[in-house]
Structures are given as structure tokens and as C-alpha cells.
């Protein structure tokens, strides 16, 4: 019964359309009206086709991204028996990390603490050199913490705080490749002066969605420069809002942080209203990925 109804409406449509076209032959106004309607329908059809195509391309890109992220999970334990020594032809080159930004903002997004700077593009800090294929500009820095629950570990030795600085570099077709610096911190009786400006302001961003503008400071005082002596591997970056594929550069020189400073991070609140006592991800297997120590 369903198909006869379709045939009935189809023939009704054909008959009506034929009548309209016959009237159009006798009237220039009706002909112009029909032409406009058909033109609009054609444009809408093209737009709809583009929208569908864009959605399909985005869906395919998302599937490819997810597949890539699944192949290179983070964090990992840096096992010395899995490390390959690599001699760098050039050291890491740091630019504009000593320039004072126009503004520095600290935010609690309910998952971590995010530090961002605002500065003219031509003064945006960037990394190059080593075996990098271009300039990697600073995006943001985040913190992962917990009692002996840093994300990355070295020889199964856990740390209590990890600072991760995301950078990005333009690639072909408007895409970006990401690089993340990692600094590991061990508990000490002595406070870390470079972190004190961060810790002093954490009480102002206790709740998710809160932020505060800090007195501007040189990013290089927080992200200490190193030329070599770092581990690299391909993994993932996660700030609680986005997950990105990244090249990890992990500084082998361990920094320190006092237990009092560490307690300021643990006092922050998560999205569910509970204290964010730890926000580190679980350790993942390295699998078949390469892990390098660059000298």
C-alpha cells in the first residue's frame, strides 16, 4: 500500500510541475519566478552537499585522530633498557622566552591548572633546533600532581609534580603538529622560587572556571632552558578539555618543590566538587614506539 501512495503523489507532482511550466511559457513573470526558485533550490542543494561532505571529512579526520591517539598513549615509564641514545646535530634553540609578555593568566578548568600568556605574535616564545622540523610556538603550560603520582616516571621512580608546556608548529593543509616539554619535580624541604608566583595565586582559582591575571614574568624563569639530555617519544597531551598527539621532550634534570607548595595544588576543586588531590593519568605501555635519549 505504501508504494502506490508514493506513485500517486509523484504523478500529482509531475502534473502540477507540467502545468506550471506551461503557464511559464505564456508569462515572462512566471518564467522568472520559476527560474529563481530553481536557482535557489540548486544553491541550497550545493550548500547541503558541501555541509554533508564537510561532516563526512570531519568524521573521517576524527576517526583517524582517535586511531592515532589509541596507538600512542601517555604517560609512560622511561625504562633505561628501552632507551636508544641519539646524538643531536644541533641543540634545542629557545627564542623569546626571556621577553616579558603583555599578560599572564592562570586558570582552573576543573581538571588542571593552565597558564597562558598574551603577547604579539612576533614575540611568541618558540623552540627550534635539535631534530625539530620547524618552529614550535608556546601555547600553554599545565600541571599534573599527586603524592608520588607524576605522569611520567623514570626507571619506575615516581615524582610528585609534572609541568607540561604545549607547543605547536604549522604543518601542511593548515594542520598543526604538537610538541610538549615536560619538567619533573621531587619533594624537597626547600621551596621552588620559580613556582612560588604560581603557588601564591592558586587560592584565587580554587573553583573550576575561575582565573586570575598574574603580574607578567619571563616564561624562561619557569621553563628552564636545556640543550640536550632529554628523552623523546610520541604520545598524547591531555589538559582535561582536549587530547592531542604530541612529541614529548622530557627533561632528565629533576627539579624540586616543597610539600607546602604541592599542597596548594591539591587544595583545588574538580568539576564534580571534590578536591583535586591528584590529576595524573595512569601509566601506559610503550609498545613498539621508539624512546630516545638525546645528547
N, C-alpha and C positions, 0 to 999 in steps of 0.2 A: 504493500500500500504506500510505503514511503517513496519509492521511485516514481510511481505515477504522479504523485503530488509535485515532485521536482520537475517532471516533464511538463506538467500543466503550467507551473509558474514560469518555466523557461520559455514556453511558447507565448505566454502572455507578454513577457518582456520583449521578445523578438517582434511581436506585432506592434507594441507601443513604440519601440525604437524605430521601426519602419515608418510608422505614422509621423513621428517627429521629423525624421529625415525627409519625408515627402513634403511636410509643411516648410521645412528649411529651404527646399528648392524654390519655393514660391515667395519666401520672405528673407531679405538680407539680414534683418534684425535677429530673426530666429536662428539663421545660419551662424551669425557672430556669437550668439548666446551658446549654441551647441559647441562651437569651436572652443570657447572659453572654458566651458565645463569639461570638455575632453582634455584640454591643456592642463587644467588644474588637477584632474584625475591622474594624468600622466606624471606630473611633477610629484604628487603625493605618492604615487607608486614607486618612483625612483627613490624618494626620501625614505619610504618604508623599506625598500630593498637595501639601501645603504645602512639603515639602522639595524636590520636583521644581520647584514654582513658584519657590521662592527661588533654586534653582540656575539656572533659566532667566532670572530677573530679573538675577541677578549676572552671568551670561554676557553678557546684553544690555548691562548697565552697563559691563562690561569692554571690550566691543567699542566702545561709544560713547566711553569714555575713551581707548582706543588710537587711535580715529579723530581725536579732538581733539588728542592728543599729536602725531600724524603731521602735522596741519595747522599746528602752531606749534612747530617745533623750535628748540632753542637749542644753543649760543650764536650770536650774530650779530656782524657788524661794523657799527658805527654810522657809516654814511656820511652826511656832512653834507647831501648833496643829496637824501637821503630823509627828512630830519627836518622835522616840522611843529612850529612854535612854538605853545605853548599858554600862555595867561595863567591862572594859578591864582587862584580867588576866595579861597581860604584856603591858608595854608602848611601843611606837614606838622606835626602835633602829636605830640609824644613824651611818653609818660607812664610813670613808674616805672622808667625806665632808670637813674636815679640811686639807686634803692633797693638795698640790699645783700641778695643772695639768701641763702637758708639753706645752699645747697651749689652748687658749680660742678664739673662733671665733664667731663673731656677723654677722648675715645675714638678709637682707631684701628680702623676697621671693615674694613680691608683695601683700601679704595678712597679714603678721605679721612680727615681729622681732623674729628671732630664735637664741638662744645661745647654742652652743655646746662646749664640752671640749674634748681634746685628752690626754689620759693618759694610762699607761699599764693596762691591764685587771684586774690584781690583786689589783690595786689601784682605780678601778672604784667605785664611790660612790654608796651605796645601802641602801635600807630600809628593815627592818625585824621587828619581834616582833608583838605586838598588836594581831590581829586575822589573820595576813597575813600567807599564806601557804608556803612562801619561801622568797628568797631574790629578791628584785626588784631593778634592776640597773638603774641608771640615763641614759637617752637618750638625752633629750634636754629640754630647757625651752623656752616658748613663752609668748607673752604679748597680752592682749586684752584691748582696751581702748576706751574712748569716754566720753563726758560730762554726768556724771551720767548714763553711759551705760556699766558698767562692765557686764560680762556674768552672773555670779551667783549673786543673791541678798538674803538678809536675812530679813524676815518679810516685803517684798516689798521695803526695803531700798536699793537703787542702789548705786553703787560705781563707781569711775571714771577709775580705772585701776585694772587689774587682771593678776597676774603672774601664769602660769601653767607649772609645771615641770613633764614631761612624764617619767615614769619608766617602765621597762618590766622584766618579770620573765619567764624562760623556762618552758614549760608545756609538756605533753605527745605528742609524734609524731612530735616533732620539732616545735610545735606551741608556741606562746607567749601569756601570759596574761599581760594586761597593767594596770598601776596604775598612777594616776595623782594627784600631790599635787596642791592645789590652795591657793594663798595668795591674799587677797582683800585689796585695797588701797583707802583711802579717801583723798580729797584735804585738804592741810594744808598750812599755811604760811611758815612752816619750811621745808626745802628740806630733802629728804631721802638720807643720806650719802651712804647707801649700793647700791642705784640705780644710784648714780652720775657717776660712771665709765661707766655705760651703756648709760646714757643720753648724756654724753660728746662726745660719739662716734657715735651717731645717725646721725649727719650731714654728716658723711663719707659714709653712706649707704642710702642716700635719695632715690635712684632709685632701682627698682626691679632687682634682680640678683647680687647686689653689696654686698660685705662682707669686713670685716676688722678683723685682729687679734688683740686682746686686750692683754695688759700686764696680765700675769696669776694672778689669785687671788683665794682664797679659796671659793669653791662653798657654803660652810656653811655660809659665810658672806652675801650671797644673799638669800639662802633658810634657813631661821631661824628654828632651831630645836624646836619641841614641842612634848610632850609625849602623851598628851591626849587633851581633849577639842576641838575635831574636828568632823565635820559632814562627813558621808559617804553615798554614794548611787551609783548605777550602771548607767552609762551614756555613753557619747561619747566625744572623743577628736578630735579636728579639727584644724590643723595648716595651712589650705589652700591648702595643697598638698595631704594629706591623712586624712581619717576619721577612727577612731579606737574605738572599745568598750573598756571602761575603768572603773576601780573602782575609784571614786572620793574621795579624802581626802581633805576637805576644812577646813582650819584653822579658828577658830572662832575669833581669835585675829586680829583686823583690824590694818593694817599699814597705813602710811601716805605718801603722795607725794605732792610736791609743784606744783602750777599751771604752773610755768616755766618749770619744768621737764616734766610735762604732755604735754606741747606744743611741745616739741621735738618729741614725738611720732606722734602727729597729723600733723607734717610737712613732714612725709614720703609720698612717692608716691606709688600708687597701680599699678597693671598691666595695667589698662586702661588709665594711665597717669594722673589721678586725685589725689588730696590729699587724704590721708587715714585718714580722720578725725575721723572715728570710724570703728572698725572691729569686733564688738561683734555680736554674733548670737542672734536671737530672743528667748525669754523665751518660754519654752516648759512645758506641763503638766507633773506632776509626775506620774499620773495614779495609777496603782496598785503596783508600786515599793515601797520598804522599804527605809525609810530615818532614819538614826541613828545619835544620838549624843553620842560620845564615851568619857567616863570619866575614 
